[in-house]
Amino acid sequence: MSIRMDYVRLESEQDKQFYSTPPLQAEGWSEQVTLFLDKLREESAAFHTVGGWAVSTPELQRAAEIFARVVREVFDAPLSLEDEDALHLDVFLNWHLIAEEVRPLFDGARVREGLSDAQYQEFAERISAISIPAEEALYYFLGAYWGEWLVRHRGAVWMLHAPLKPLQAFPDMITSNGTVCLHPFSQVLKKIADPVGDNLAYKSGVFHNEYVPPYPLIASMADRHEATLALMPEEVRLAQQATQQGDAATALTLLQKASERAADNLLVLIQLQQTAWQAQEWEVVHQALTSLLRQHPHARSFYNLGVFYAQFDLFDEAVECMRQAILLNPHYGRAKLTMAALVAEQGEIPVAKALLEQVLNEGYDSAIQEEAQRLMLELQ
């Protein structure tokens, strides 16, 4: 799978701003880090030509293996793509590659406990003044390693399109066509620049409850739409064009054909469900959601099915779907709020209040908090 060859990236001025990075420092690194950067620079000859950095999946996989090998050679650190724990890369970077003056802040992957306010403030000032290594090969090989780890352990898929500029600081992830696209090269650069605020292990675990796989790994934020379309049959592209032209019936027919051709493609099922919902083709909505959940039990899809049932006053089924959504994602505030409204409708006021108390105490965004407060007042 890859983005089609005739695709031309068009980056907005806003997109281009994300190629601005923290200050780069060419010299002054420890002898060990300097040796590491030198070795990566030597290895980069096979990956960096006049055409730019290599972006094919086999080359990225090879770059990831090279990164792990050079890490073992220079630091004698047990870095491996087979390590299922995402913390292993945070630990390595905190011990060996982030600025030396902030390394004492960490105990492995996490900030040390027991620091005084003054000590924490001192480290915060050090982090704000951090420079990062001025070696593009570092971010290419490190981004390849992190991206390949996400492929092997988090359902990601390489969807890079040239040119790739490894010195980048795009948002960690961006949504498109029912899933989320990830920027592995940006994530690793920001980790080195801000090791407290940018924890890779945390980032690797925040998107599964909201979005379905596969999760495209992209070179630029501008590629997100093409990258996700490339993961689905051509009928999906044609369906989106029909929707833009106001032809919902043709769009729905095309998506049903796509679903028949690729029955296990979760992204197609999401497109079908969303388009059918807008067209109020409720039987198609139900089939798409239940098929999606059979293949990939997922918190947001259970929530959507619950909303579907609720609009037809099937409250028992709706409550059960919300319960399943919360079991899969215990921090799903919207599902808790909706479930509270549903059980209140059924007369189970104490249960509804208990759910609302959870929402009010767990620090969700202001919109959810305000809705929970209004419902709680209504139930008093």
C-alpha positions as CSV (number, residue, x, y, z in Angstrom):
1,M,0.0,0.0,0.0
2,S,1.3,3.5,-0.9
3,I,0.1,6.9,-1.9
4,R,-0.5,7.0,-5.6
5,M,2.4,8.1,-7.7
6,D,0.7,11.1,-9.4
7,Y,-0.1,12.7,-6.0
8,V,1.5,16.1,-5.6
9,R,1.8,17.4,-2.1
10,L,0.5,21.0,-1.6
11,E,1.6,22.3,1.8
12,S,-0.1,25.5,3.1
13,E,2.0,28.2,4.8
14,Q,0.7,26.8,8.1
15,D,2.0,23.4,7.2
16,K,5.4,24.8,6.4
17,Q,5.7,26.4,9.8
18,F,6.0,23.0,11.3
19,Y,9.5,22.6,9.8
20,S,10.8,25.1,12.3
21,T,12.6,23.3,15.1
22,P,14.2,24.1,18.4
23,P,17.7,25.5,18.3
24,L,20.2,23.0,16.6
25,Q,23.6,22.4,18.1
26,A,26.4,20.9,16.0
27,E,29.1,20.6,18.6
28,G,29.5,20.2,22.3
29,W,27.9,16.8,22.7
30,S,29.5,14.1,24.8
31,E,32.1,11.8,23.2
32,Q,29.7,8.9,23.1
33,V,26.9,10.9,21.6
34,T,29.3,12.4,19.0
35,L,30.4,8.9,18.0
36,F,26.8,7.8,17.7
37,L,25.9,10.7,15.5
38,D,29.0,10.1,13.3
39,K,28.0,6.5,12.8
40,L,24.5,7.4,11.8
41,R,25.8,10.0,9.4
42,E,28.0,7.3,7.8
43,E,25.1,4.9,7.5
44,S,22.9,7.6,6.0
45,A,24.7,7.5,2.7
46,A,22.6,4.6,1.5
47,F,19.4,6.4,2.5
48,H,20.0,10.0,1.5
49,T,20.6,10.9,-2.1
50,V,20.0,14.0,-4.3
51,G,16.4,12.9,-4.4
52,G,16.0,13.1,-0.6
53,W,15.6,10.6,2.1
54,A,14.4,7.1,1.3
55,V,10.7,6.5,2.0
56,S,9.9,3.0,0.8
57,T,8.8,0.5,3.5
58,P,11.7,-1.9,3.0
59,E,14.2,1.0,3.3
60,L,12.5,2.3,6.5
61,Q,12.6,-1.1,8.0
62,R,16.3,-1.5,7.2
63,A,16.9,2.0,8.7
64,A,15.1,1.0,11.9
65,E,17.3,-2.1,12.3
66,I,20.4,-0.1,11.6
67,F,19.4,2.4,14.4
68,A,19.0,-0.5,16.9
69,R,22.3,-2.0,15.9
70,V,24.2,1.3,16.2
71,V,22.6,1.9,19.6
72,R,23.9,-1.5,20.8
73,E,27.3,-0.8,19.4
74,V,27.8,2.6,20.9
75,F,25.7,2.6,24.1
76,D,25.5,-1.2,24.8
77,A,21.8,-0.6,25.3
78,P,19.3,-3.5,24.6
79,L,17.2,-1.7,22.0
80,S,15.0,-4.0,20.0
81,L,12.0,-3.7,17.7
82,E,10.7,-6.9,19.3
83,D,10.3,-5.1,22.7
84,E,6.5,-4.8,23.2
85,D,6.9,-2.1,25.9
86,A,6.8,1.4,24.4
87,L,8.6,2.7,27.4
88,H,11.9,1.2,26.2
89,L,12.6,4.0,23.7
90,D,11.7,6.7,26.3
91,V,14.1,5.1,28.7
92,F,17.0,4.9,26.1
93,L,16.5,8.5,25.1
94,N,16.3,9.8,28.6
95,W,19.5,8.0,29.6
96,H,21.6,8.7,26.5
97,L,20.3,11.2,24.0
98,I,18.5,14.1,25.6
99,A,20.5,17.0,26.9
100,E,22.8,15.9,29.7
101,E,21.7,18.7,32.0
102,V,18.2,17.4,32.2
103,R,18.9,13.6,32.4
104,P,19.0,13.7,36.3
105,L,15.3,14.7,36.2
106,F,14.3,11.2,35.0
107,D,14.1,7.8,36.6
108,G,13.9,5.6,33.5
109,A,11.0,6.8,31.4
110,R,9.4,8.9,34.1
111,V,10.1,12.1,36.1
112,R,11.7,11.4,39.4
113,E,9.4,11.5,42.4
114,G,10.1,13.7,45.5
115,L,11.5,16.7,43.7
116,S,11.0,20.0,45.4
117,D,9.2,22.8,43.6
118,A,12.5,24.6,43.3
119,Q,14.2,21.6,41.7
120,Y,11.4,21.1,39.3
121,Q,11.5,24.8,38.4
122,E,15.2,24.5,37.8
123,F,14.7,21.6,35.4
124,A,11.9,23.4,33.6
125,E,14.2,26.3,32.9
126,R,16.9,23.9,31.6
127,I,14.4,22.2,29.3
128,S,13.2,25.6,27.9
129,A,16.8,26.3,27.0
130,I,17.5,22.9,25.3
131,S,19.2,22.7,22.0
132,I,19.0,19.5,19.9
133,P,21.7,17.7,17.8
134,A,22.1,19.3,14.4
135,E,22.3,15.9,12.6
136,E,19.5,15.1,10.3
137,A,20.4,11.5,10.1
138,L,19.6,11.1,13.8
139,Y,15.9,12.1,13.3
140,Y,15.7,9.9,10.1
141,F,16.9,6.7,11.8
142,L,15.2,7.4,15.1
143,G,11.9,8.2,13.3
144,A,12.3,5.1,11.2
145,Y,12.8,3.0,14.4
146,W,9.8,4.5,16.2
147,G,7.6,4.3,13.2
148,E,8.5,0.6,12.6
149,W,7.8,-0.1,16.3
150,L,4.3,1.4,15.8
151,V,3.8,-0.8,12.8
152,R,4.7,-3.9,14.7
153,H,2.9,-3.2,17.9
154,R,0.2,-0.5,17.4
155,G,-1.4,-1.2,14.0
156,A,0.3,1.5,12.1
157,V,1.3,1.3,8.5
158,W,4.0,3.2,6.5
159,M,2.5,5.6,4.0
160,L,5.4,8.0,3.4
161,H,5.4,10.1,0.3
162,A,8.6,12.0,-0.8
163,P,10.0,14.3,-0.1
164,L,10.6,13.6,3.6
165,K,12.1,16.3,5.8
166,P,13.1,14.5,9.1
167,L,13.6,17.9,10.8
168,Q,9.9,18.6,11.5
169,A,7.6,19.3,14.4
170,F,4.1,18.5,13.1
171,P,1.3,17.7,15.6
172,D,1.8,14.2,16.8
173,M,-1.3,12.9,15.0
174,I,-4.1,14.2,12.8
175,T,-7.4,12.7,11.9
176,S,-8.6,11.8,8.4
177,N,-11.3,9.5,7.0
178,G,-12.2,7.8,10.3
179,T,-8.7,7.1,11.5
180,V,-5.7,9.0,12.7
181,C,-2.4,9.7,10.9
182,L,0.8,9.7,12.9
183,H,4.0,11.8,12.4
184,P,6.8,9.5,13.8
185,F,9.6,11.8,12.8
186,S,8.0,14.8,14.5
187,Q,7.3,12.7,17.6
188,V,10.9,11.7,18.1
189,L,12.3,15.2,17.5
190,K,9.9,16.7,20.0
191,K,10.8,14.0,22.5
192,I,14.4,15.0,22.4
193,A,13.5,18.7,22.6
194,D,11.0,18.3,25.4
195,P,11.5,15.0,27.2
196,V,8.9,15.8,29.9
197,G,6.1,17.0,27.7
198,D,6.6,14.5,24.9
199,N,6.5,11.0,26.2
200,L,6.5,8.4,23.3
201,A,4.9,5.6,25.3
202,Y,2.0,7.8,26.2
203,K,1.5,8.9,22.6
204,S,1.5,5.3,21.5
205,G,-1.5,4.5,23.6
206,V,-3.9,7.4,23.2
207,F,-5.5,6.8,19.8
208,H,-6.8,3.2,20.0
209,N,-10.0,3.9,21.8
210,E,-10.9,6.7,19.4
211,Y,-9.9,5.4,16.0
212,V,-9.7,2.2,14.1
213,P,-6.6,0.8,12.4
214,P,-4.6,0.9,10.3
215,Y,-2.9,4.2,11.4
216,P,-0.9,5.8,8.5
217,L,2.6,7.0,9.2
218,I,3.0,10.1,7.1
219,A,5.8,12.6,6.1
220,S,3.7,15.7,6.1
221,M,0.4,16.8,7.6
222,A,-0.7,17.7,4.0
223,D,-0.6,14.0,3.1
224,R,-3.3,12.8,5.5
225,H,-6.2,12.6,3.1
226,E,-4.4,10.8,0.3
227,A,-2.7,8.5,2.8
228,T,-6.0,7.3,4.2
229,L,-7.7,7.1,0.8
230,A,-4.9,4.9,-0.4
231,L,-5.9,2.3,2.2
232,M,-9.4,1.9,0.7
233,P,-10.8,0.8,-2.6
234,E,-11.1,3.4,-5.4
235,E,-14.9,3.5,-4.9
236,V,-14.4,5.4,-1.7
237,R,-12.6,8.3,-3.5
238,L,-15.5,8.3,-6.1
239,A,-18.0,8.3,-3.3
240,Q,-16.5,11.3,-1.7
241,Q,-16.6,13.1,-5.0
242,A,-20.3,12.2,-5.3
243,T,-21.0,13.5,-1.8
244,Q,-19.3,16.8,-2.7
245,Q,-21.6,17.0,-5.7
246,G,-24.6,16.4,-3.5
247,D,-25.3,12.9,-4.9
248,A,-25.7,11.0,-1.6
249,A,-27.4,8.0,-3.3
250,T,-24.5,7.4,-5.7
251,A,-22.1,7.8,-2.8
252,L,-23.9,5.2,-0.7
253,T,-24.0,2.8,-3.6
254,L,-20.3,3.2,-4.2
255,L,-19.5,2.6,-0.6
256,Q,-21.6,-0.5,-0.4
257,K,-19.6,-1.8,-3.4
258,A,-16.4,-0.9,-1.6
259,S,-17.6,-2.8,1.5
260,E,-18.4,-5.9,-0.6
261,R,-15.0,-5.8,-2.2
262,A,-13.1,-5.2,1.1
263,A,-15.4,-6.6,3.8
264,D,-12.6,-6.6,6.4
265,N,-11.6,-2.9,5.7
266,L,-12.6,-1.1,8.9
267,L,-12.1,2.3,7.3
268,V,-14.6,1.5,4.5
269,L,-17.1,0.4,7.1
270,I,-16.7,3.8,8.9
271,Q,-17.2,5.7,5.7
272,L,-20.3,3.6,4.9
273,Q,-21.8,4.1,8.4
274,Q,-21.2,7.8,8.3
275,T,-22.7,8.3,4.8
276,A,-25.7,6.0,5.6
277,W,-26.3,8.0,8.8
278,Q,-26.4,11.2,6.9
279,A,-28.8,9.6,4.3
280,Q,-30.9,8.1,7.2
281,E,-30.5,4.7,5.7
282,W,-30.8,3.1,9.1
283,E,-30.6,-0.6,8.1
284,V,-27.2,0.1,6.4
285,V,-26.0,2.1,9.4
286,H,-26.8,-0.9,11.7
287,Q,-25.2,-3.4,9.4
288,A,-22.0,-1.3,9.1
289,L,-21.7,-0.7,12.9
290,T,-22.3,-4.4,13.8
291,S,-19.9,-5.6,11.2
292,L,-17.3,-3.2,12.4
293,L,-17.8,-4.3,16.0
294,R,-17.6,-8.0,15.1
295,Q,-14.2,-7.4,13.5
296,H,-12.8,-4.8,15.9
297,P,-14.5,-4.2,19.3
298,H,-14.0,-0.5,19.7
299,A,-15.2,2.1,22.2
300,R,-16.3,4.8,19.8
301,S,-18.2,2.3,17.6
302,F,-20.0,0.9,20.6
303,Y,-20.9,4.5,21.5
304,N,-22.2,5.2,18.0
305,L,-24.3,2.0,18.1
306,G,-25.7,3.1,21.4
307,V,-26.8,6.4,20.0
308,F,-28.3,4.6,17.1
309,Y,-30.4,2.4,19.4
310,A,-31.4,5.4,21.6
311,Q,-33.0,7.3,18.8
312,F,-35.3,4.3,18.3
313,D,-36.1,4.2,22.1
314,L,-34.2,0.9,22.4
315,F,-32.9,2.0,25.8
316,D,-31.7,-1.4,27.1
317,E,-29.6,-2.0,24.0
318,A,-28.3,1.6,24.1
319,V,-27.3,1.3,27.7
320,E,-25.5,-2.0,27.1
321,C,-23.5,-0.4,24.2
322,M,-22.5,2.5,26.4
323,R,-21.4,0.0,29.1
324,Q,-19.3,-1.8,26.6
325,A,-17.7,1.5,25.4
326,I,-16.8,2.4,29.0
327,L,-15.3,-1.1,29.6
328,L,-13.1,-0.6,26.6
329,N,-12.2,3.0,27.5
330,P,-12.8,3.7,31.2
331,H,-12.1,7.4,30.6
332,Y,-14.8,7.8,27.9
333,G,-16.5,10.8,29.4
334,R,-19.0,11.3,26.6
335,A,-20.2,7.6,26.9
336,K,-20.6,8.0,30.7
337,L,-22.6,11.2,30.2
338,T,-24.8,9.6,27.6
339,M,-25.3,6.5,29.7
340,A,-26.4,8.7,32.6
341,A,-29.0,10.3,30.5
342,L,-30.3,6.9,29.3
343,V,-30.6,5.3,32.7
344,A,-32.2,8.5,34.0
345,E,-34.8,8.1,31.3
346,Q,-35.4,4.6,32.6
347,G,-35.9,5.9,36.1
348,E,-32.6,4.7,37.5
349,I,-31.7,8.1,39.1
350,P,-29.1,6.8,41.6
351,V,-27.2,5.1,38.9
352,A,-27.4,8.2,36.7
353,K,-26.1,10.4,39.5
354,A,-23.2,8.0,40.2
355,L,-22.2,8.2,36.6
356,L,-22.4,12.0,36.6
357,E,-20.3,12.2,39.8
358,Q,-17.6,10.2,37.9
359,V,-17.7,12.6,35.0
360,L,-17.5,15.7,37.3
361,N,-14.6,14.2,39.3
362,E,-12.5,13.0,36.4
363,G,-11.6,16.3,34.8
364,Y,-13.1,16.0,31.3
365,D,-13.3,19.0,28.9
366,S,-15.5,21.9,29.8
367,A,-18.3,21.0,27.4
368,I,-18.8,17.6,29.0
369,Q,-18.5,19.0,32.5
370,E,-21.1,21.6,31.8
371,E,-23.5,19.1,30.4
372,A,-23.0,16.8,33.4
373,Q,-23.7,19.7,35.8
374,R,-26.9,20.6,34.0
375,L,-28.1,17.0,34.0
376,M,-27.2,16.6,37.7
377,L,-29.3,19.7,38.5
378,E,-32.2,18.3,36.6
379,L,-32.0,15.1,38.6
380,Q,-32.0,16.8,42.0
